[in-house]
Amino acid sequence: MKFIIIACTLLAGLSFSPILETEPNTSAEFRIEDYQWLAGTWVGDGFGGVSEESWSLPVDGTMMGMYRHYKDGKIVFYEFLLLDENGIRLKHFNPDLTSWEEKEDMVRFEMISFSDTKLEMKGLSFELKSENEMEIRLRLIQNGETRTEVFSMKRIE
């Protein structure tokens, strides 16, 4: 449980690494419709518990996502996500729906590059491994050291 609290504290403190791992994709135009493969509900591991993420189909250049993390049958936190050509913006919420971020604040992951099966942002990536498998990689800084939390997700809907 202590690890979960530390991880949540890191997330709340916006401890994401801004290191560029790949060059920006300048040859192709981002089309949100190309990422309909995200739509549906995904369940996997991460932070020592269960991660569940649901994405809606694209509308008006955006996709909406919802995430919840739970351990031992108890909700640890929620996220509300918005994906567009600029990357992902999200807000965290405690189990009682109080926000981690201030009213106007949000966590931002700037788009670096994209392909048919991968979205690469500063500190966060989504990669489709098969029709029903996805890997999410989140880069965190903990005690001055960078580490990557890997979420192996399977589509359930």
VENFEN-V703076 format. One line per field, one symbol per residue. psi: psi as a letter, one per 30 degrees, with the letter a starting at -180 (. if undefined). A space follows every 50 residues. Layout:
psi->???
This chain:
psi->eeeeeeeeeeeeghhkkgkkflkkjfflkkjeffgfffkakkkaakggak kkkkkllkkhglkklkkkklkhgkkellkkkkkaffbkklkkklfggkke llefllkkjkkellaegkkjljfklkkjelegkkkkkkklkkhgkklkkk jjkkkf.
